[in-house]
Each structure stands twice: as structure tokens, then as C-alpha cells.
Amino acid sequence: MPTKYINLLTDFGFKRIFADESNKDLLMDFLNSIMYFQGIQILDISYKNTEFVGEYEEDKKIILDLYCISEKGEHFIIEVQRAKQIYFQKRLLFYASRLIQEQGIKDKTWNYNFKGVYSIAILDFEMTQNENILNRYRILNEDTYTPLIEDFGIILIDLRKFDKEEHELTSNFEKWLYLLKNLDKLNHIPLQLRQHLFVKLFDLAKYRALDKEQQKTYMESLKKYNDWQNFLDYAHKEGYEEAVLEFKEVISNIESLLTQEKKRAEEKEKLLEEEHKKLLETAQFLKSLNVDIELIMKKTGLTREEIEKLP
């Protein structure tokens, strides 16, 4: 059943809030909350076509979630990534590089002085190994960490790592993360989010504010999102159970090897004890014949103390 507010991580929810020209104030505010960490402030944006086709027919078509340009000419790709994909980081770099190429294709007098390009991915899964929610990547000198190119970057937002409650929100960035993660779970506007732009977002995000066709489209989008989440949860569960079985098998094999090794060690110890017992019997016999202890030690390998204790 639909909740009071739509899920912003669905394709419909994300595009309703951020991809509509009449809501670009929301997109600008969201972008500024991220680009603040890059020292960039956006005063205006224009939406661009999200579909790219290469120069040649065999080039693969690229469809982006959202693509816009700031008033200074900076290019931004924004997308929601719901699951890990092979070569995902390389795909981000490839998409960003296409925006650089596009600038040259459109201007035949281009001298490679491209405007800034930033690829932003909102991740609905944990990808990075560190604790950072916001992860910024640039092309840097490995020794001095100085950037080779100032106005280029890939930004990953690890949404799963964000766990603040509404009363803990301080920055605008945190407020946006909270909405992205929790909007469809709310039934009221939190006190910390009763600002003009966020109130507008809540109004737009009301399920009952959608017309019948929009409600239908949203429910289809939500079903796809939930089906995908269920698939991931199932795959994770299956992977976990398989890993547990493999682990149990490994443990069983190790226990079997240890048991065999223990048995071999016990058998070896028993043989050594029997051999030692025979040596003692030999030494006792030789001692009864008044054979010199030094000679008995040489023949049996026993110590003087062991031989002297014999009756």
C-alpha cells in the first residue's frame, strides 16, 4: 500500500522532485548542499537532455537519471544506484568523460578547456570501505596529493551509512539525506524541516497530490524498487546461507584433519613409549650382567639417571 509520502529513491519519486523544471529550486538546494564541500555555489541551473548517442551507430546509447548545467557552465550528472554493479566506478568515469567530449563536439574551435564536470551517485547500498557518507574523488598526484584537474570530480553518497534521527539534523546536507532515506516512512513534517523549500517538497511528495495516472506510474515504480530490494535481500540471504554452509564445511574439514592428526600423534607417542620400554628392558638386562653404565648408555641411548634408577 502507498504511504503518505512517496519514496524518493524510486525512479518516479526522484524525477518528480528533481527533474521537473518548476522544481529546480529543490535541485539547486540539493546540489549546493553537496557542492558546498567542493567550494562551489550554484545560482541557477538548466536541464539538459539525459539521452546520449555516440558519434557512430554502434556506440551504445547512454541514458542518465539527471543531467544539468549551472549558470557558470559546470556540468552535473546525478543518479541513484540501487545495487552494486561490476565496474560501477569505471562506468561513472566513462559517463563523466562523455560530458567532456560533448563540450568538444559542440564547439569545433574547442581548445580542451572544458567546463567543470561532476558525477554524483546516491548509493542505496554500502560501497566504500571507510565510514564517510560523502566520498569525493579527483585526479591527484600520488605523492603530493595536488589535483591534476581542479574542476572534475566523482562524488559518491553512501546513504546506508547515514543513521541520524530528525532531532539530530544540523546541516542542509544532512536534511537532504534524511529525506532521501526516510521520506516515505514519515507521516508529518519534522520540526527541523519546516522550511519553505522542504515544505514545498513535502507537498509535492504527497501520494494523494498525484493524479490517477501519476499514482499508477508511481506504484509501478515502487513495485520495481521493492522487487529489486527483495531480490537483493534474497540474494544476500542466499549468499549468507551459502557462506555459512561453506564455513561449516571448512570447519568440519579442519576438525577432521585435527582428529586424524591427533590420532597419528597418539599412535606415534604409543610407539615411542613401547620403544622406550624395550630400551629400558634391554638396559636392565645389561645392568644385571654388570655391563658398564657408559656402554649401556651408548647402546640404548638412555641417560645415566634412567639407567641408575633401574633395579
N, C-alpha and C positions, 0 to 999 in steps of 0.2 A: 504494500500500500504506500502511496506517496506521503511524504512528511510535509510539514507546514512550509518548509523552505527546500528549494532544490539543491541537489548535490553539485557543487562547483567543479568537481573532478570528472563529471560526465562530459561527454563531448558537447551536449546541448547546453549544460549549465555553464561551462567555461566560455562558450561562444556567446551565450546570451548576455553575460556580464561584460565580457572584454572585447568581443569582436563587432559590436554594434557602434556605428559612428556616433550615435546620440549618447553613447555611454563612454566616450573616450576620456572623460574626466576621471572615470574609475580606472581605466587602463593606465593613464598617466600617473595617477597617485600610486598605483601598484608598482609601476616601473620605477618611479622615483624612490620608493621605499627600498628597492633593490640597488639601483644605481647610485644611491647615496654613498654606498661603500666604495664606489669607483670614483667618487668626487664629481659625479655628473648630475646635473639637474635638467629635466626636460620641461620646456614651457609649452610645447604643442607637439602634436603628432598627426601624421596622415596614414591612413590604412592603405596597404598595398595588396596586390593580388597574391594569394597564397599558393598558387599553382605555377610551377616552373617546368619548362620543357627545354631540353638541351638543344644545341645548335644542329644536331644530327638526329634523324628519325629514330635511330637505335638507342639514343640516350634515354635513360629511364626518367619517367615523369616524377617530379617531387611535389608533394602536397604538404604544406606546413600548417600547423594549428593556427598560428597567428604571425603576421609579419607587418611591421610598421616602421616608419621613418620619423625621426624627430625634426624639429624646425632647424636644427644645425646640420642635418643630413646624416645623423647616426642611424644605422640600421639595426633593428631588433627582431630576432626570432624568439617566439615564446611557445613552448609546447608542454603538454602534460604527458609524462611517461609512466605507464601503469605497471610495467614489469621489466625485469632485466632482459636485455637482448644482447646477442653476440655482436661484438664490435660496436656497441652503442656509442662509446666515446668517439670512435672514428667517424661514425655517422654524423654526430654533432659537428665535428670539424669539417666534414665534407659539405654539409648544408651551409655552414658559415662561409666556407670558401666560395660557394656558389654565389653568395651575395656580393662578394668581392668581384668575381668575374662579371656579374651582371652590370656592375658600375662601368667596367671597361667596354662591355659590348654596346652599351647605350651611348657611349661617348668615344667617337673614333679618334679624338685628339687626346685621349686619356694618357697621363704620364705615370700611372700606377700609384698616384697619391690618393688612395681610396679613403672614403669617409669611414668613421668607426663602425665596426661590426661586432655585435654581441649576441651570442646564442644562449638563451635562458631555458633551462629544463626544470620543471617541477616534478620531482620524483615521488611516486606513491609507493616506494619501496626503499629499503636501505641499500645504498650502493657503496658509499665511501666507507673506508675503514676507520676514519677519525670520528671525533664527537661533534664536529662542526655541522650546523644545519645549512649554512651558506658556504659553499665551496667555490672559490674563484680561481680560474686557470688562465695563465697568459704564456706567451713565448718568452722565456727568460734565459739569460746567460747562466749556465750551470755553476760557475764559480762566483760571480758577483751578484747574481740574482737581479740584475738590472734587465728591464724589458727590452727585447729587440724591437717590438712594435708597441707603441703606447695604447692605441685605440683599437684593440682587438681582444676579445675575451670570451671564454665559455664559463657560464655560471650554473652550478647545479644546486638545487634546493632539496635537501633531504627531509621531506615533510614528515616522514615517520619518526624522526628524531625530535620533533617539536612536541612537547608534552605539557606546556603551560596551561593553567586554568584561566578563565576570563578575568579573575581578580588580580592575576599576576602580569597582565599585559601592560607594557610600558611604551615601546616604540611602535611606530606605524607599521614597520615590517612585521613585528610580532602579531599585530592585529590582523593583518592580511593572512598570515599563516594560520592563525586561529580560525578565520572564516573559511579558508580553503579546506581545512581539515574537519571542521565541526558544524558548518552552517546547516546542513540537513538534519543535524541532531538537536537543533535549538527550537524552542517554541516561544521565545521572546527576544528582544534586543538587549543584550548585556549593557550595563551602565557605561562601561568603558568604550562602547562602540556607538553611542548615541551622538554621533557627529553627522553633519549634513551628508557627506558622501556615503557613509556607511548606512545611514537611514535610507538613502536612495537605493543602495544595493539590496537591502532587506525588502524594500517594496518590489523591486524587480524580480527578486528571488522567490516571492510567494507563489506557491503552486497554483493557488486559486486566482492569481493575477494573470495566468496564462489562458489563452483562448483554447477551445476544444482541440484544434489541430496542434497547437503547441504542447498541450498536455499529452497528447498521443505521441508526439515526437520525443518528448522528454521521457515518457515511460519506456519507450523503445530503447532510448539511450541509457536509461537507468538499468534496464534489463541486461543490456550488453555489458555494462560496467559490473553489475552483480554477478553475471555469469562468468565474466573474466576473473573476478575476485574469488568466486567459488572454485574455478579451475585452478587458480594459483594456490589457494588453501589446500585443495585436494592434492595437488602435485607436491606441495610442501609436506603434507601429512604422509603421502605415499613415500616421498623421499626420506622422511624421518623414520618411518617404519622400516623401510628397506635398509637404512643405515643402522638401525637398531639390530635388525636380523644379522646384518653383516658383522656388526660389532660382537654380537653374541657368538657368532660362528668363529670369529677370530679368537675370542676369549676361550671358547671350547677347545679350539686347536692348541692354544697356548697351554691350557690346563692338561690336555692330553700329552703334550710334549714334556711338560714338567713331571707328570706322573711317570712317564717312561724313563725320564732322566733320573728320577728319584729311585725307581726300581733298579735301574742299571747301577746306580751308586750304592744301593743296599747290597746288591749281588757282589759288586766289586769289594765292598767292605767285608762281606762274609768270607769271600775267597782269601782276602788278606789276613783275616783272623785265623782261618784254617791253616794258612801257610805259616803264620807266626806260631801257632800252636805246635805244628810239626817241628819247627826250628827249636822251640823250647824243649820238646821231647828228645830231639837229637842232642841238644846241649846237655840235657840231664843225663843221658846215657853216657856221653863222653866224659862228663864230670865224675860219674860213678866209676869210670876206668882210670881216674886220676890224671886225665889229659890236662895239659897246661891251659889255664884260662885264656892266655893270649892266642893260643892256637884255636881254641873253641870259638873265640870272638872272630878270628879270621875266617873260619869255616862256615859259621852260621850268620855272621853279620849282626849278632846281638851285642848289647852293651855289657860291660863288666858288671854293672849293677844288676841287670836282668839275670846274668849267669850266677852271681853270688847269692841271689835270693832262692835259687833252685835247691831243693833238698839233696 
